[in-house]
Amino acid sequence: MVGVAALLLSACQPWAGKASQREGKAAVAVVYSGAHCGRREAAPRASWIDDARQLEASLRHIRADRLGGQPASLPNLDFRHEIGLLVEMGQQPTLGYRLTLGEGEELHISQGRARLSLNWIQPPADAIVAQALSSPCLLLKLERGDYTSVQVLDTQGALKVEAR
């Protein structure tokens, strides 16, 4: 009974995620995922999105090569409590490359720096994939916190890119 009451009380607290931030973690969620995000360079990139103007510029970049120019509708970010992070894998030679957020993944914060692991998926060498250029990306929303940069790692812990 006491456990149920504690669960109900914690569920009613606004911004319950801030408690996890004090433990060095913050919430993260995927806002948009795409295979064709307009990056022509092979190197990965991460862009910090701190306001509506930067979000609109990022959306223009994502839809630049699309016929009609409109991606799926995107929810607004509450920039008082969230920031955006656009992570781009870089141009790839075929389809089958993707970026994904692991289930239950959180931002790990330490000494003003946040770290986030993503799945950098590439097709197996023997996979049959379309021979078309791709440029996978993820647009993430991150809970604001006590950090000024975000390091994006792969699942083996190798640093792929950093946004400031």
C-alpha positions in Angstrom: 0.0 0.0 0.0 2.8 2.4 0.9 4.6 1.6 -2.4 1.4 2.4 -4.4 1.0 5.7 -2.6 4.6 6.6 -3.3 4.2 5.7 -6.9 1.0 7.9 -7.2 2.7 10.8 -5.5 5.8 10.7 -7.7 3.6 10.5 -10.9 1.7 13.7 -9.9 4.9 15.8 -9.5 5.4 18.2 -12.5 8.8 17.6 -14.2 9.5 14.5 -12.3 12.5 14.0 -14.7 14.3 16.8 -12.9 14.9 14.5 -10.0 16.8 12.1 -12.3 18.8 15.2 -13.5 20.2 15.7 -10.0 21.5 12.2 -10.2 23.3 13.1 -13.4 20.7 12.0 -15.9 18.1 13.8 -18.1 15.3 12.8 -20.4 15.7 12.4 -24.1 13.2 11.6 -26.9 13.2 11.2 -30.6 11.2 14.0 -32.4 12.1 13.0 -36.0 14.0 10.2 -37.7 14.8 10.1 -41.4 17.1 8.4 -44.0 17.4 11.5 -46.2 18.3 14.6 -44.2 20.4 16.5 -46.7 23.9 16.0 -45.4 26.3 15.8 -48.3 29.5 15.4 -46.3 30.5 12.0 -45.1 31.5 13.1 -41.6 28.8 13.0 -38.9 27.6 16.2 -37.3 25.5 17.3 -34.3 23.8 20.6 -34.0 22.6 22.2 -30.8 19.1 23.8 -31.3 18.4 26.3 -28.6 15.5 28.4 -30.0 12.6 28.4 -32.6 14.8 30.1 -35.2 17.5 27.4 -35.0 14.8 24.7 -35.1 13.3 26.2 -38.3 16.7 26.4 -39.9 17.4 22.8 -39.1 14.0 21.8 -40.5 14.8 23.7 -43.7 18.1 21.8 -43.9 16.3 18.4 -43.4 13.7 19.1 -46.1 16.0 20.8 -48.6 16.3 17.8 -50.9 12.7 16.7 -50.6 10.2 17.0 -53.4 7.6 19.4 -52.0 10.0 20.2 -49.1 7.7 19.1 -46.2 8.8 16.4 -43.7 6.2 14.8 -41.3 4.7 17.3 -39.0 7.0 17.9 -36.0 5.9 18.8 -32.5 7.1 22.1 -31.0 9.9 22.1 -28.5 9.4 23.9 -25.2 12.7 25.8 -25.3 12.2 26.9 -21.6 12.6 23.3 -20.5 14.1 21.5 -23.6 16.7 21.8 -26.3 16.9 20.1 -29.7 19.8 18.1 -30.9 20.1 17.2 -34.6 22.4 14.3 -35.1 23.4 13.5 -38.7 25.3 10.3 -39.6 26.7 11.9 -42.8 26.2 10.8 -46.4 26.2 7.0 -46.9 26.6 5.1 -50.2 23.4 3.0 -49.9 20.2 2.6 -48.0 20.2 0.6 -44.8 22.0 3.0 -42.6 20.1 4.4 -39.6 20.5 6.2 -36.4 18.3 5.1 -33.5 18.0 5.9 -29.8 18.3 2.9 -27.5 15.2 2.0 -25.4 15.3 3.8 -22.1 18.4 5.8 -23.1 19.0 8.9 -21.1 21.4 11.8 -21.2 24.3 11.2 -18.7 25.5 14.5 -17.3 28.9 15.0 -15.6 31.0 18.2 -15.1 29.0 20.3 -17.5 29.1 17.7 -20.3 26.3 15.4 -21.4 26.8 12.0 -23.0 24.4 10.1 -25.1 24.7 6.7 -26.9 23.0 6.1 -30.2 22.8 3.0 -32.4 24.8 3.8 -35.6 23.3 1.0 -37.7 24.9 0.0 -41.0 23.7 -2.8 -43.3 25.7 -6.1 -43.1 28.3 -6.5 -45.9 26.3 -9.2 -47.6 22.9 -7.3 -47.4 21.0 -6.5 -50.5 20.3 -2.8 -50.3 19.3 -0.2 -52.8 22.2 1.7 -54.4 21.0 5.2 -53.4 22.8 7.8 -51.4 21.3 8.3 -47.9 22.0 10.8 -45.1 20.3 9.4 -41.9 19.5 11.8 -39.0 17.7 12.0 -35.7 16.2 15.1 -34.2 16.1 14.7 -30.5 14.6 16.8 -27.7 16.7 16.9 -24.5 15.7 18.0 -21.1 17.6 21.2 -20.2 20.2 20.7 -17.6 23.5 21.7 -16.1 25.5 21.0 -19.3 26.9 23.1 -22.2 27.9 20.3 -24.6 26.6 16.9 -25.7 28.9 14.1 -26.8 27.3 11.5 -29.0 28.7 8.0 -28.7 28.1 4.8 -30.5 27.0 1.7 -28.5 30.7 0.7 -28.0 31.4 4.0 -26.3 33.4 5.6 -29.2 32.9 9.3 -29.6 31.2 10.0 -32.9 30.5 13.8 -32.7 30.0 16.6 -30.1 27.6 19.6 -30.1 28.2 22.8 -28.2 
